[in-house]
Every structure is written in C-alpha cells, then in structure tokens.
Amino acid sequence: MKSLTRQVRTLFLTAALAVGSVFVSGAAAQDTGTDTAYVPFIVNVDATVMAEFDAGGAGAAVTPVQISAKTGTETLMRIPLRKAIGVLYGAQRQANRPVIISNRGGKITLNLPAQSYKNADIALYTVNGKRVLRRTASASNAVNNISRPNLAPGAYLLSVKGTDGDAFTSRLTHSGGGVDIIVAFGDENRSSAERLTKKAEAGEWTIIVSAAGYVDSIYTIDLKTGMNDKQNITLREAAVNAVSTFIDIRDGKKYNKVRIGNQTWMAENLNYQPPTGNSWCYDNADSNCVKYGRLYDWNTAMAGAAGSNSVPSGTQGVCPGGWHLPSRGEWGALAVAAGGTGPYGDEGEVSGKKLKAKSGWNNNGAGTDDYGFSALPAGMNNDGSFSGAGGRSYWWSSEWISSSSSAYRRYILTNGLGDGSAAKIFGYSVRCVENKDVVQYKVTVSNAGTDARGGGDYIAGATVGIDAGTAPTGKLFKNWASAGVTFADANNKNTTFTMPANDVIVTAVYETTYNVTVSSAGTGASKSDSYLAGATVSIKAGTAPAGQQFKNWTSSNSSVIFADANSATTTFIMPAAAVTVTANFELAKYAVTVSSVGAGASSGGSYSAGATVSINAGTAITGYQFKEWTSSNSGVIFANANSAATTFTMPPSAVTVTANFVSAEFVDTRDGKRYRTVAIGSKSWMAENLNFQTASDSGCYSNSADNCAKYGSFLLLTSKTL
C-alpha cells in the first residue's frame, strides 16, 4: 500500500491556467470499470469535504465527490477509482487535434475536437464543490459564448465533457468579476482501433476541507481500493478584524477590507466612477472623492438591478467583481456584530462609535474604530445641494420599498448605526461586502422589450424583480410564464418571484392589439391607442372648435357599433382589426325660445348663427290683442316688432323672444260703456259703433234703445278715430 502523502497548499492556488495557455491532450479518458476507495474524515468544525481527481493532465474526467462533515463526527467518503484508462500514444496522440485552453483576465478560450466534444457540457466548480456555471456548447455552432457575471475571486475547477465520453478537468484561478468562455470546435482524426489500453495508475486526489470563518485545508493524497487511513482535520479560524487590501481591476484603485463577524467589508467607501448613472464627489471636488469616496443615487448604486432583501443580497451593483451591495439584513448583521440591538442592530448608541474612524469627525465626534471599518463622515447630495460632510455618514442598502421612490439606507449621525429609508435620488456612499462561496443561478428574461430588466445571476431564495419593458409594436403584455416559478403577480409586467435553486427562463407573453385612430378637431379629444379585440373602447370628441358643435361619430369599419353615435362621449366594442373613428362637427346651433300666449304660436327651435328665424305670436286669447315682440338679447333685431308674424337674424347665442299682448277693450269714462278694439296696420280701431247719447244730436234707430245697443247711436259723426 502506498503511504498517504499530505501537502498543505495555500487557499488560492495559482493554477496552470492563471496566465498564458495550457496544452491538454485531446485523447479521451475511457473508463472500463471502477473500484471504490473509502476515506473516513473527522473535522473539528462543521465543514464541507470535497475530493477532486488529478491525473496529471491525462484528461481524466471524474466528477468531484463532496460530503458534509459534522463537528468531531467520523464521516465516510466513498470515492470511485478507475480500473483502466484508454488513451492515445505516440504518433496518433500527435495527430489527434488537442484541446487548447487559454485564460487571460477572465477570458477563457477552449478549442475542442468537434467529434469527441460535440454538445460539450461545460461546468465550473468552486473549491468547495459548488457548481457556479453549467452550459452546453454545440459543435453545430462554430463559436459558443458562455458568460458568468459576478464571480468571486479564487480557485475553480473547469470540467468539460463530450457526449461520447471524452472529458477533462483543469484548475484555474480567477481575480474576480465576470467570466467569458469562448468555445470553438475543430476537426479531428481518430479511430477506435488506434486506442491503446493500460493499467490504471495511482492518481493524485485533491482534498479540500472548508468551513465558513475558517481557513481552508487543501492537500493531496494517493488512494487505494477499500478502506484508507482516517483523515483528522483541524481547521483554524480566519483572522478577524485583520485589515488587508484588494484592487478593483476596473480602475486599478486599491481598497482596504476587513472581516467583521461573518462578513468581509470594504474598510473604506467605494470611489469608482461608473460610465453611466449619477455619482458625485462631495461639493464636486475630486479631493473629496479621494478622502470620502463617491456619492451615488440608489439606481446607480444598484447598476439598474431590482431591489433585493436577501442575505446576501446577490446584487453586485456598482461594486467590484466578487463583491456586492449589502442588503438591509447584512447591514443589520454588521450593526449587531458591533454591539447594536434590535432586528437591524439600529437600537442603542454603541455600534456607530465602534465603527467610526478615530479621526476626521467634527466636534469631537470620532469613534474607537474597534473593527477597522473606519467610517468617515462623507455627507450626502440632495439634487446638487451637498451637506453633512464632517458630521454624518450615509450608505445605501440593496433593499427598496415596493411601489415607492424610496430605498433603505444606514447612517451614523452620533454613535449609533441608524436604519431608515430615503429618496432614491439622494447621493449616498457605498460600502461593499465580499461574496462568499455561494452558488448563483441564472435568470433569463425572454421575449421581452429591449428595456426589460431582471436578467442576471441570483442565489436561491433571493427575491428577483423583473420588468417586461416596452411591449413590441402591435402587442400588449398579457402575463409571465415559466416552469417552476411562482410569480407575485403573473399578470403584471413588473413583478417578482423567489429564485429557485436552478437556472430559469421567464417568458413575457403578449397578445395582439389593434390600433384605434381617433380623428377629431375637438380640444382634449381621446388619443389614438391600441386595444385587444373584444375590449370596450371609450372615446370622447373633446371641446368643439369655436362656432361649431358635435354632430355625431362615424367609422369606415362597419364592425364598429357606437353605444350612442350622437353623444360626444361614447363607447364601442373593439373588432379584430384596426379602425378609425371620426368625430363630426357642424356649425353651432343656438336655442330660440318663443314665449307667447297666443294659440298656434311658434314653438322655437335651434338655429345656426346668421340664420333667418320666422316667428308667429299666434291667435290672441279673447279680450286681448297682439302688441309687439321683445327680447332680452340685444342681438335680436325684428323685421317688424309690431307684427304678430315676423322674422329676425339669429345671433351666436341662445335667445328668448316674447310676444306681448294688450287688452282688446276700452271703457268710455263718460258713461261707462265698454267697447271692443281691433289693430289694423299701425292703428287701433273700435270694433263696434259708438253708443254715446248726447242731448241734441244723437238718437237710436227707430228710436229703439235695443237698436242703439245693437248698432250704436246716430251721431253727426258716425265714427270716431281714437
């Protein structure tokens, strides 16, 4: 039995892929069977144990084995061993097209033989055995592009498997940020007859034992079939509050970082100027950016991502690769670690003082900086008005208030680490938290507008906000669809869901809409819009142009049936076709009201300005006679105001015309007799003969008083003009 060998390595291995290129033989490793090695582990803390196979570049493909070990409890790991490996030797190995891998600055290029690696399965694992990326590259595509944003810095295992069993694994290091894998396929020339078989050799197995808050133990051993020696592992705690540095590769700036509790925080404010969004130096002075870092509005701090209340937030935002904008809960964990109380650590005047820098605060307000957080009073920006530098600190969190223009922030005003909300437009500082080794899953927003939001990588359990954006022309958003995802409101284009532990595709579903064009000269008329077939469409003609009034609605589409075509505001049911509806106007008509007690008088009506209106006072009632027409509207001028039947020209307003009548009798005060009258032309005549008796020059026909009553009396004058 070979003796066990152990070699402790550094946490971040510098792999062959760190710089330059690596040549990996395209020869396929072919299993003809496996045996099993049993390895007992005892670890001093709860930990994850992972075993990786390393055959020295022979292209061996073995999926990493992982177990969870409980504190002080013996846990058995079962590791499959190879019996035989088919490889290519000599001239054939050289003739076969090799796999070429290059890794520079997060850009990885794979050159794969098309026959052996068609539909290749590409996967990336952390040193803890957690898969952080898995995609398929098809040989039918000349080039396949695979991307994974927000990847923490550290060591990773790249696994490539072909459908015919060809596979290899390689270790690489990553400095943080996005990873782009470009997979290209080429020709190869290999026959199975040229394969040679050799006995399996002992290969190195890499053991990685890790636990949160502890330094990983990484070493290699040779394994045998059957039971192997017990592995007693003692992990040591990672240094707490030990300030170290890192470089933001986007602009080369160096930052201090410090571990506080179970989190690693930037020990100074971010001073990165993004290419888009809103950020400022206090008082617009570059020297203040150097001293305090930049101030960002919330949308810029989030880099356009939706809000997150997860712990960790899973939102990189404006932070460097491998870091994220902390959620409200993560800020709470920091405050509690620094002595704060309450759900978010914002109660009590303790945590702020411990997190404040020892200098740089006005009015003896400096802190003790117990943890190396070194908070400085960077102040804030409110629409160009800067305030608070020297006395106050504010930082954004990733959590927002739903359906609001506000988001949560943390602040130090005195000696506490306060918690509250503020308008997203304010300019606050940003502190980032380093990502832990967590698996993120990809959200793809499909069939949505170009301004859709929500796609990206999230941890399981995170709240994912999505927005379908602007609907395509001729479409109306209907709902979201996705297998295994429960939406907060699937019928709302802007909604959320809880991220499952797998990649998901969320698809925006649309319905066809049809255009309604509203043609109207009225002010404030309905605008043209799009509707689903069967929808009830409300339209209004608006205020008619001067001197006109609404007449009716018409449409060239016979399918349009108006609820009331003669009403300026009406509805219709949308047909499955585009339609144009037209509001028709005519000259305005004004009401004419005829006030007359005469029988058969004109009833009035509506007339356009300038029209000739004919009116008739009708037949006067008994005992009365027409006198004249009058109107309170000075614009009414009668052709003959004294004629019961006359005309006038209609003014541009409603009018009332009144037929005035007077009594048709008069009393002769000399003897009290009553006489009827009649209007003839412009004169009023007695309608019966005078019957006034004088002493000497009057009489009755045949001297009969009845005849005087019937015919009147005889006078020297037979009639009298009144």
C-alpha positions in Angstrom: 0.0 0.0 0.0 1.3 3.4 -0.9 1.7 5.6 2.1 -0.5 8.7 2.4 1.1 12.0 1.5 -0.2 15.3 2.5 0.8 18.7 1.2 -0.9 21.8 2.6 -1.4 24.3 -0.1 -2.4 28.0 0.0 -6.1 28.8 -0.2 -5.9 30.4 -3.6 -3.9 28.1 -5.9 -2.1 29.5 -8.8 -3.2 27.1 -11.5 -1.6 26.4 -14.8 -4.3 28.5 -16.3 -3.6 31.6 -14.3 -1.7 33.1 -17.2 -0.8 32.1 -20.7 -2.1 28.9 -22.4 -2.3 25.3 -21.4 -2.0 22.3 -23.8 -4.3 19.4 -22.8 -4.2 16.2 -24.8 -7.3 15.6 -26.8 -7.0 11.9 -26.0 -10.2 10.7 -24.3 -10.1 9.0 -20.9 -12.3 5.9 -21.3 -13.4 4.1 -18.1 -13.7 0.3 -18.4 -14.8 0.0 -14.7 -14.3 1.4 -11.2 -13.3 0.4 -7.7 -14.1 2.3 -4.6 -11.9 3.9 -2.0 -13.4 4.6 1.5 -11.9 7.5 3.4 -13.0 8.5 6.9 -12.9 12.2 7.9 -13.0 13.8 11.3 -13.1 17.6 11.3 -13.1 19.9 14.3 -16.0 22.0 13.0 -19.0 21.6 10.7 -17.3 21.5 7.3 -17.6 20.6 3.6 -15.1 18.0 2.3 -14.6 17.7 -1.4 -12.3 15.3 -3.3 -11.0 16.1 -6.9 -9.1 13.7 -9.1 -5.9 14.9 -10.8 -4.3 12.5 -13.3 -1.5 14.9 -14.2 -3.1 16.3 -17.4 -4.2 13.0 -18.9 -7.7 14.4 -19.4 -9.3 12.2 -16.8 -12.9 13.1 -16.1 -14.2 12.4 -12.6 -17.0 14.4 -11.0 -15.8 15.8 -7.7 -17.1 13.9 -4.6 -18.4 16.0 -1.8 -19.7 15.3 1.8 -20.7 17.3 4.8 -18.8 16.5 8.0 -20.3 17.3 11.4 -18.1 18.6 14.3 -16.0 15.7 15.7 -18.1 13.0 14.0 -16.4 10.5 11.7 -17.9 10.8 8.2 -17.1 8.3 5.5 -16.4 9.5 1.9 -16.8 7.0 -0.9 -14.6 7.7 -3.9 -14.8 5.8 -7.2 -11.3 4.7 -8.6 -10.6 4.0 -12.2 -9.6 0.4 -13.3 -8.3 1.3 -16.7 -8.0 4.3 -18.9 -7.9 4.3 -22.7 -5.5 6.8 -24.0 -3.7 7.6 -27.3 0.0 7.3 -27.6 2.8 8.2 -30.0 2.1 9.4 -33.5 -1.7 9.1 -33.0 -1.6 11.3 -30.0 0.1 14.0 -32.0 -2.2 13.5 -35.0 -5.3 14.0 -32.9 -6.3 17.6 -32.6 -5.5 18.8 -29.0 -7.6 20.8 -26.6 -6.2 24.3 -26.2 -7.2 26.4 -23.2 -6.2 30.0 -22.6 -7.2 32.2 -19.6 -6.4 35.9 -19.6 -8.2 38.4 -17.5 -11.4 36.3 -17.1 -11.5 35.4 -20.8 -11.2 31.6 -21.3 -10.9 30.1 -24.8 -11.5 26.4 -25.4 -10.5 24.7 -28.7 -12.3 21.4 -28.8 -12.3 18.5 -31.3 -15.8 18.5 -32.8 -16.2 14.7 -33.0 -15.2 14.0 -29.4 -16.8 17.0 -27.8 -20.0 17.7 -29.7 -22.6 19.1 -27.4 -20.0 19.6 -24.7 -21.1 20.0 -21.1 -19.1 23.0 -19.7 -19.2 23.3 -15.9 -17.3 25.4 -13.4 -17.0 24.5 -9.7 -15.7 26.3 -6.6 -13.1 24.7 -4.4 -15.9 23.8 -2.1 -17.5 21.7 -4.9 -20.4 24.0 -5.6 -21.3 24.4 -9.2 -21.5 28.1 -10.3 -21.9 27.6 -14.0 -23.2 24.9 -16.4 -23.9 25.3 -20.1 -23.9 23.2 -23.2 -21.7 24.1 -26.2 -22.8 22.7 -29.5 -20.4 21.7 -32.3 -23.1 22.9 -34.8 -22.1 26.4 -33.8 -18.7 27.5 -35.0 -18.3 29.5 -31.8 -20.2 29.3 -28.5 -20.1 32.2 -26.0 -20.7 31.4 -22.3 -20.8 34.1 -19.7 -21.0 34.2 -15.9 -21.0 37.6 -14.2 -20.1 38.5 -10.6 -17.8 35.5 -9.9 -15.8 35.8 -6.7 -12.0 35.7 -6.9 -10.4 32.3 -6.1 -9.6 28.8 -7.3 -12.1 27.0 -9.6 -12.4 23.6 -11.3 -13.3 23.7 -15.0 -15.0 20.5 -16.3 -15.6 19.7 -20.0 -17.4 16.5 -21.0 -18.3 15.2 -24.5 -21.3 13.1 -25.4 -19.0 10.2 -26.5 -17.4 10.0 -23.0 -14.4 12.3 -23.7 -13.7 14.6 -20.8 -11.1 16.6 -18.9 -10.9 18.8 -15.9 -8.5 21.7 -15.2 -7.9 24.0 -12.3 -7.8 27.8 -12.8 -7.7 30.9 -10.7 -9.9 34.0 -11.1 -9.3 37.5 -9.9 -13.0 38.4 -9.6 -15.7 39.8 -11.8 -17.2 38.3 -15.0 -16.0 35.2 -16.7 -16.4 34.7 -20.5 -15.8 31.3 -22.0 -15.4 31.0 -25.8 -15.8 27.5 -27.1 -14.6 26.8 -30.7 -14.7 23.4 -32.5 -12.3 21.9 -35.0 -11.7 18.7 -36.9 -10.0 15.6 -35.6 -8.9 12.2 -37.0 -9.2 9.3 -34.6 -10.3 5.7 -34.9 -11.3 3.5 -32.0 -8.9 0.8 -33.4 -5.9 3.0 -32.6 -6.8 3.3 -28.9 -4.4 1.6 -26.5 -5.2 0.5 -23.0 -3.0 0.5 -20.0 -3.4 -0.4 -16.4 -4.7 2.3 -14.2 -2.1 4.4 -12.3 -2.4 5.9 -8.9 -3.6 9.4 -9.4 -3.5 12.4 -7.0 -6.7 13.2 -5.3 -7.0 16.8 -4.0 -8.9 17.1 -0.7 -10.4 20.5 0.1 -11.9 20.9 3.6 -13.7 24.2 4.2 -16.0 26.0 6.6 -17.3 29.5 6.9 -15.0 31.6 9.0 -12.1 29.2 8.8 -9.0 28.8 6.6 -9.5 26.0 4.0 -7.3 22.9 4.3 -6.2 21.8 0.9 -3.8 18.8 0.3 -3.4 15.8 -2.0 -3.3 12.0 -1.2 -2.9 8.7 -3.1 -5.8 6.4 -2.6 -6.2 2.6 -2.7 -9.2 0.4 -3.3 -11.0 -0.3 0.0 -10.5 1.4 3.4 -7.9 4.2 3.6 -6.4 6.0 6.6 -8.6 8.2 8.7 -8.2 11.9 8.0 -8.1 14.1 11.1 -8.5 17.7 10.1 -8.2 20.7 12.3 -9.3 24.0 10.6 -8.1 27.2 12.1 -10.2 30.3 12.3 -9.6 33.0 9.8 -8.2 36.2 11.3 -11.0 38.6 12.4 -10.6 42.4 12.0 -7.3 41.9 10.2 -7.2 44.6 7.5 -6.0 43.5 4.1 -6.1 45.1 0.7 -7.6 44.3 -2.8 -7.5 46.0 -6.1 -10.6 47.0 -8.2 -9.4 45.8 -11.6 -11.9 48.2 -13.3 -9.8 51.3 -12.5 -6.8 49.9 -10.5 -7.8 51.5 -7.2 -6.7 49.7 -4.0 -9.0 49.3 -1.1 -8.7 48.1 2.5 -11.0 45.3 3.5 -11.7 43.8 6.9 -13.6 40.8 8.3 -16.2 41.7 10.9 -18.2 38.9 12.4 -19.0 36.5 9.5 -18.7 39.2 6.8 -15.8 40.8 4.9 -16.4 44.5 4.3 -14.7 47.2 2.4 -12.9 49.3 5.0 -13.4 52.5 3.1 -16.1 53.9 0.8 -16.2 53.0 -2.9 -14.6 55.5 -5.2 -15.4 54.1 -8.6 -16.9 56.3 -11.3 -19.3 54.2 -13.4 -19.7 55.0 -17.1 -23.4 55.7 -16.7 -25.7 56.8 -13.9 -25.4 59.6 -11.3 -22.5 59.9 -8.9 -20.6 62.8 -7.4 -17.7 63.9 -5.4 -18.8 66.0 -2.4 -19.0 69.6 -3.4 -17.9 68.4 -6.9 -14.3 68.4 -5.6 -12.1 65.5 -6.7 -10.2 65.7 -3.4 -13.3 64.8 -1.5 -13.7 61.6 -3.6 -10.1 60.7 -2.6 -11.0 61.4 1.1 -14.6 60.1 1.3 -15.3 58.1 -1.8 -18.0 58.9 -4.3 -21.7 59.5 -3.6 -24.3 57.6 -5.7 -28.0 57.7 -6.2 -29.7 54.4 -5.5 -30.3 53.3 -9.1 -26.6 53.9 -9.9 -25.5 52.0 -6.7 -27.7 49.1 -7.9 -26.4 49.3 -11.5 -30.0 49.2 -12.6 -30.8 45.9 -10.8 -34.1 45.3 -9.0 -34.1 45.6 -5.2 -33.1 42.7 -3.0 -33.8 41.9 0.6 -31.8 38.6 0.5 -28.9 37.8 2.8 -26.5 38.0 1.0 -28.2 40.4 -1.4 -26.8 38.7 -4.5 -26.7 42.1 -6.2 -23.2 43.3 -7.4 -24.5 46.8 -8.3 -21.7 49.3 -8.7 -19.3 47.1 -6.5 -16.2 45.4 -7.9 -16.4 41.8 -9.2 -16.6 39.4 -6.3 -18.3 42.0 -4.1 -22.0 43.0 -3.7 -24.1 45.8 -2.4 -25.3 44.7 1.1 -28.9 44.2 1.9 -30.6 45.7 4.9 -30.2 42.4 6.7 -26.4 42.4 6.0 -26.1 45.9 7.4 -28.1 44.6 10.4 -25.6 41.8 10.9 -22.7 44.3 10.9 -24.5 46.5 13.4 -25.2 43.6 15.8 -21.6 42.4 15.5 -20.6 45.9 16.6 -22.9 45.9 19.6 -26.2 47.2 18.2 -29.5 45.8 19.3 -32.9 45.3 17.7 -33.8 43.4 14.4 -31.5 45.5 12.4 -29.0 46.5 15.1 -30.1 50.1 14.9 -31.0 50.4 18.6 -28.6 51.8 21.1 -25.7 54.3 20.8 -22.9 51.8 20.6 -22.3 50.3 17.1 -21.7 53.6 15.3 -19.0 54.7 17.7 -17.2 51.4 17.3 -17.3 51.6 13.5 -16.3 55.3 13.2 -12.8 56.2 12.3 -10.6 57.6 15.1 -10.3 60.9 13.4 -11.9 63.0 10.7 -15.2 63.7 12.6 -16.1 67.3 13.7 -17.0 68.3 17.3 -15.0 65.5 19.0 -17.3 63.0 17.2 -14.6 60.5 16.3 -15.1 56.8 17.2 -12.9 54.0 18.5 -12.7 52.1 15.2 -12.7 48.8 17.1 -13.1 46.7 13.9 -11.2 48.6 11.3 -14.4 49.7 9.5 -13.1 53.3 9.6 -16.3 55.1 8.8 -15.8 58.7 7.7 -18.4 61.4 7.6 -18.9 61.7 3.8 -22.2 63.6 3.9 -24.8 63.5 1.1 -26.1 65.1 -2.0 -29.6 66.3 -2.5 -30.2 67.5 -6.1 -26.9 69.3 -6.1 -27.1 70.5 -2.5 -24.3 68.9 -0.5 -24.4 68.7 3.3 -23.2 66.7 6.3 -19.5 66.2 5.4 -17.5 66.1 8.7 -20.5 65.1 10.7 -22.6 62.4 9.0 -22.3 59.2 7.1 -24.9 57.6 4.9 -24.7 54.3 2.9 -27.2 52.6 0.5 -28.6 49.1 1.0 -29.9 46.9 -1.8 -33.4 46.9 -0.3 -36.1 49.2 -1.6 -39.7 50.0 -0.5 -42.0 48.4 -3.1 -44.0 50.8 -5.3 -42.1 53.7 -3.8 -39.4 56.2 -4.7 -37.5 55.3 -1.6 -34.9 52.7 -0.5 -33.3 51.7 2.8 -30.1 53.3 4.0 -27.8 53.1 7.0 -26.3 56.1 8.7 -24.2 57.4 11.5 -25.3 60.7 13.0 -24.0 60.3 16.6 -22.9 57.0 18.0 -25.4 54.5 16.6 -25.8 52.9 13.2 -29.2 54.1 12.2 -31.7 52.3 9.9 -34.3 54.1 7.7 -35.4 55.0 4.2 -34.7 57.9 1.9 -35.5 59.1 -1.6 -33.6 57.1 -4.2 -32.4 60.3 -5.9 -30.2 61.2 -2.9 -26.5 60.8 -3.2 -25.1 58.4 -0.5 -21.8 56.4 0.0 -21.4 52.8 -0.9 -19.7 50.0 1.1 -19.5 46.6 -0.5 -19.4 43.1 1.1 -17.2 40.4 -0.3 -19.0 37.4 -1.8 -18.9 34.1 -0.1 -18.7 30.8 -1.9 -22.3 30.7 -2.9 -23.9 29.2 -5.9 -25.8 31.6 -8.1 -28.3 30.7 -10.8 -29.1 32.4 -14.0 -32.4 34.2 -14.8 -33.0 34.8 -18.5 -35.8 37.2 -19.4 -37.2 36.0 -22.7 -39.4 37.6 -25.4 -39.4 40.9 -23.6 -38.7 44.5 -24.6 -35.2 45.9 -25.2 -35.5 47.8 -21.9 -36.6 44.7 -19.9 -35.0 44.2 -16.5 -34.3 41.4 -14.1 -32.0 39.0 -16.1 -28.8 38.0 -14.2 -27.4 35.7 -11.6 -29.1 35.2 -8.2 -28.7 33.0 -5.1 -31.5 30.5 -4.3 -34.1 32.3 -2.2 -33.4 35.8 -3.5 -36.3 38.0 -4.5 -36.0 38.6 -8.2 -37.6 41.7 -9.7 -38.5 41.6 -13.4 -39.9 44.1 -15.8 -41.0 43.2 -19.3 -40.2 46.7 -20.6 -41.8 48.2 -23.6 -44.1 45.8 -25.5 -43.3 45.1 -29.1 -45.2 47.1 -31.7 -48.8 45.7 -32.0 -48.5 43.7 -28.8 -49.9 44.1 -25.3 -48.4 42.4 -22.3 -50.6 39.5 -21.0 -48.6 37.5 -18.4 -45.4 35.9 -17.4 -44.8 32.2 -17.9 -42.1 29.9 -16.5 -41.8 26.3 -15.3 -41.3 26.0 -11.6 -41.6 29.7 -10.8 -44.4 31.3 -8.8 -44.8 35.0 -9.6 -46.1 37.5 -7.1 -48.4 38.7 -9.9 -48.0 36.9 -13.2 -50.3 39.4 -15.0 -48.2 42.5 -14.0 -45.3 43.3 -16.4 -43.4 44.5 -13.3 -43.4 41.7 -10.7 -41.2 39.5 -8.5 -40.5 35.8 -7.7 -38.4 33.8 -5.3 -35.3 32.4 -7.0 -35.3 28.5 -7.1 -32.1 26.5 -6.9 -31.7 26.2 -10.7 -31.4 28.4 -13.8 -34.8 29.7 -15.0 -36.2 31.3 -18.1 -39.1 33.7 -17.6 -41.0 34.5 -20.7 -43.2 37.6 -21.4 -46.4 36.6 -23.1 -48.1 39.1 -25.3 -51.5 39.4 -27.1 -52.1 41.1 -30.5 -53.5 44.6 -30.3 -55.2 46.7 -32.9 -55.0 50.4 -33.4 -57.8 52.8 -32.8 -57.2 56.1 -34.6 -59.4 58.9 -33.3 -59.9 61.7 -35.8 -61.4 64.8 -34.1 -60.9 68.5 -34.3 -62.0 68.9 -30.8 -59.7 70.0 -28.0 -59.0 67.3 -25.5 -60.3 64.5 -27.7 -59.2 60.9 -27.0 -55.8 59.9 -28.2 -55.2 57.1 -30.6 -54.3 53.8 -28.8 -54.1 50.0 -29.1 -56.7 47.6 -27.8 -57.4 43.9 -27.7 -60.2 42.5 -29.8 -63.4 42.5 -27.7 -62.3 45.3 -25.4 -64.7 48.2 -24.6 -63.2 51.3 -26.1 -64.2 54.7 -24.6 -63.9 57.8 -26.8 -64.6 61.4 -26.5 -64.8 64.1 -29.2 -63.4 66.9 -27.0 -64.4 70.5 -26.9 -65.8 71.6 -30.3 -64.0 74.3 -32.3 -65.3 77.9 -31.9 -68.6 78.3 -33.6 -69.2 74.6 -34.0 -70.8 71.8 -32.1 -70.5 68.0 -32.1 -72.8 66.3 -34.6 -72.0 62.5 -34.5 -69.4 59.7 -34.7 -68.8 57.7 -37.9 -66.4 54.9 -38.9 -65.4 53.4 -42.2 -65.3 50.0 -40.4 -68.8 48.5 -40.4 -67.9 46.4 -37.4 -67.8 49.5 -35.2 -71.2 50.0 -33.5 -71.3 53.0 -31.2 -73.3 52.8 -28.0 -74.6 56.3 -28.9 -73.2 57.8 -32.1 -74.8 61.2 -31.3 -73.0 61.6 -28.0 -69.7 63.3 -27.9 -68.6 60.7 -25.2 -69.4 57.1 -26.1 -68.1 53.5 -26.4 -67.8 50.7 -28.8 -66.5 47.1 -28.8 -63.1 46.7 -30.5 -63.2 44.5 -33.6 -60.2 42.3 -34.6 -59.0 45.0 -37.0 -57.5 48.5 -36.9 -60.2 51.2 -37.1 -60.6 54.9 -37.5 -63.4 56.7 -35.7 -64.3 60.3 -36.7 -65.9 62.9 -34.6 -68.1 65.1 -37.0 -68.8 68.7 -36.1 -71.3 71.2 -37.6 -72.0 74.9 -37.2 -73.2 75.5 -33.7 -76.9 75.9 -33.2 -78.5 78.0 -30.6 -81.8 77.7 -29.0 -84.7 80.0 -29.8 -87.4 80.1 -27.1 -90.7 81.7 -28.1 -92.8 83.0 -25.3 -96.4 83.6 -26.4 -99.9 83.0 -25.0 -101.3 83.0 -28.5 -102.8 79.9 -29.8 -100.7 78.3 -32.6 -97.6 80.4 -31.7 -94.2 79.3 -33.0 -92.6 76.6 -30.8 -89.0 77.8 -31.1 -86.1 75.6 -32.1 -82.3 75.5 -32.8 -80.6 77.7 -35.4 -77.1 78.5 -36.6 -75.8 82.0 -36.2 -76.9 84.1 -39.1 -79.9 82.0 -40.0 -83.3 83.8 -40.6 -85.8 82.8 -37.9 -89.5 83.1 -38.6 -91.8 83.6 -35.6 -95.6 83.9 -35.1 -97.3 85.1 -32.0 -100.4 83.0 -32.7 -104.0 84.0 -32.2 -104.6 86.2 -29.2 -106.9 85.0 -26.5 -110.3 86.5 -26.1 -110.1 90.1 -24.8 -106.5 90.6 -25.9 -104.7 91.6 -29.0 -101.0 91.4 -30.0 -99.0 94.5 -29.3 -95.3 93.8 -30.1 -92.2 91.4 -30.0 -89.4 92.0 -27.5 -86.2 90.1 -26.5 -83.7 90.5 -23.6 -80.9 89.7 -26.2 -79.8 93.0 -27.7 -78.6 91.0 -30.8 -82.2 90.3 -31.8 -83.5 92.8 -34.4 -87.0 92.1 -35.6 -88.0 92.8 -39.2 -91.3 94.2 -37.7 -91.6 94.1 -34.0 -95.3 95.2 -34.2 -96.3 92.3 -36.4 -97.5 89.1 -34.9 -95.7 87.2 -37.7 -92.2 88.5 -38.3 -88.5 87.4 -38.6 -85.1 88.1 -37.1 -81.5 87.1 -37.8 -80.1 84.5 -35.3 -77.2 85.8 -33.2 -74.4 83.5 -31.9 -76.2 82.8 -28.6 -79.4 81.4 -27.3 -82.3 83.8 -27.3 -85.8 84.2 -25.9 -88.4 86.3 -27.9 -91.6 87.4 -26.2 -95.0 88.1 -27.9 -96.6 90.9 -25.9 -100.4 91.2 -25.9 -102.7 94.0 -24.6 -106.3 94.1 -23.6 -108.7 94.3 -26.6 -111.4 96.6 -24.8 -111.6 100.1 -23.5 -114.1 102.0 -21.3 -115.7 105.3 -22.3 -115.4 107.1 -19.0 -118.2 109.4 -19.9 -120.9 106.9 -19.5 -119.0 103.7 -18.5 -119.8 101.8 -21.7 -117.1 99.2 -22.9 -116.0 98.8 -26.5 -114.0 96.2 -28.4 -111.0 97.3 -30.4 -109.0 95.8 -33.3 -105.5 96.5 -34.6 -105.4 97.3 -38.3 -101.9 98.2 -39.6 -100.4 100.6 -37.1 -103.8 101.8 -35.9 -106.2 100.5 -33.2 -109.9 100.9 -34.3 -113.1 100.5 -32.4 -114.6 97.2 -33.4 -118.2 98.5 -32.9 -120.1 101.7 -33.3 -120.2 104.4 -30.6 -123.3 104.4 -28.4 -122.9 107.7 -26.6 -126.1 109.7 -26.1 -126.0 113.4 -26.3 -128.8 115.8 -25.5 -129.5 117.1 -29.0 -127.5 115.4 -31.8 -127.9 111.6 -31.2 -130.6 109.0 -31.3 -131.4 105.3 -31.8 -132.6 103.7 -35.0 -136.4 103.8 -34.9 -135.9 105.4 -31.6 -135.4 101.9 -30.1 -132.9 101.6 -27.3 -132.3 98.0 -28.5 -131.1 99.3 -31.8 -128.6 101.6 -30.1 -127.3 98.6 -28.2 -127.0 96.7 -31.4 -126.0 99.3 -33.9 -124.8 102.2 -31.8 -126.4 105.6 -31.7 -126.8 108.1 -34.6 -124.4 111.0 -34.3 -123.5 113.7 -36.6 -120.2 111.8 -36.8 -120.8 108.1 -37.4 -117.3 107.0 -36.4 -114.6 108.3 -34.2 -110.9 108.0 -34.6 -109.3 107.1 -31.4 
